[in-house]
Amino acid sequence: MSVLDIQFLTASEVTVYDHITVQNDLAATTVKIRNLGEDTLKDLGVHLTVPSSLGGNVDNPPDYTPASAYQTVLDWGQDTSLGNTAVGGLKMTHKGAVDGTDKTTYFTRSEGSSYKNRIRIGYDQGTGVYSELPSGGTITLTLIVESPPGITAKRLFVNIEVG
């Protein structure tokens, strides 16, 4: 697999070259991942990393460091998955290829916080594991940021990696 084998697209099939912005819990952001290579991509998953650069601009810089934003996203997701809060964190939904049902996961310390515990995505090629993407195949991910109760606004910058 090379970096040229994976293409990122918007919901309307436009190639993504820049940062993807997930606004808030009122609007979902759809990202499509397409395999342009000749071989099936195996053991595919999604995880977060600390961004190497921050979004925003010179006149409107971020309020928090990259590491702080990364920890906040994981803290919110962890609290939600443990039932400590109703909602909070970065939520990812994708369709299972075999049964077509939605699979929803919050990024937490134990799911999606590193390459080692990445959230498996892709097709099930008879293995029972959703982590393959055949040549020409596309996976659609829906991302939503849910703010915990009492948090009105906070800009958070994280990298989402597929590999």
QUIRALIN-V768592 format. One record per backbone hydrogen bond with DSSP energy under -0.5 kcal/mol. NH is the residue of the N-H (numbers start at 1). CO is the residue of the C=O. E is the energy in kcal/mol with one decimal. If there is no record, write none. Layout:
NH_CO_E + NH_CO_E
//
This chain:
5_2_-2.0 + 6_3_-0.8 + 7_34_-2.3 + 9_32_-2.6 + 10_14_-2.3 + 11_30_-0.5 + 13_10_-1.9 + 16_8_-2.9 + 17_15_-0.5 + 22_20_-0.5 + 23_21_-0.7 + 24_27_-0.6 + 27_24_-1.1 + 29_143_-2.6 + 31_141_-2.8 + 32_9_-2.8 + 33_139_-3.0 + 34_7_-2.7 + 34_32_-0.5 + 35_137_-2.4 + 36_5_-4.0 + 36_34_-0.8 + 37_5_-0.8 + 41_133_-2.8 + 44_131_-2.6 + 46_119_-2.0 + 47_161_-2.2 + 48_112_-2.8 + 49_159_-2.0 + 51_157_-0.5 + 57_60_-0.9 + 60_57_-0.6 + 69_65_-2.2 + 70_66_-2.2 + 71_67_-2.2 + 72_68_-2.2 + 73_69_-2.3 + 74_70_-2.0 + 75_71_-2.8 + 76_72_-2.7 + 77_73_-2.1 + 78_74_-2.7 + 79_75_-2.6 + 80_76_-1.9 + 81_77_-2.6 + 82_78_-1.9 + 83_80_-1.0 + 84_79_-2.4 + 85_79_-1.1 + 89_146_-2.9 + 91_89_-0.7 + 91_144_-3.1 + 92_105_-3.1 + 93_142_-2.4 + 94_103_-2.0 + 95_140_-0.6 + 96_101_-2.7 + 97_122_-0.6 + 100_96_-1.5 + 103_94_-2.8 + 104_102_-0.5 + 105_92_-2.6 + 107_90_-2.2 + 108_106_-0.5 + 108_111_-2.6 + 112_117_-2.9 + 118_115_-1.3 + 119_46_-2.9 + 120_118_-0.6 + 121_44_-1.8 + 123_132_-4.7 + 125_123_-0.7 + 131_123_-0.9 + 131_129_-1.7 + 132_123_-1.4 + 133_41_-2.5 + 136_35_-2.5 + 137_134_-2.6 + 139_33_-2.6 + 141_31_-3.3 + 141_139_-0.5 + 142_93_-2.7 + 143_29_-3.2 + 144_91_-2.2 + 146_89_-3.2 + 146_144_-0.6 + 147_145_-0.6 + 151_148_-2.1 + 152_150_-0.7 + 156_154_-0.5 + 158_156_-0.5 + 159_49_-2.5 + 161_47_-3.3 + 161_159_-0.5 + 163_45_-2.5
//
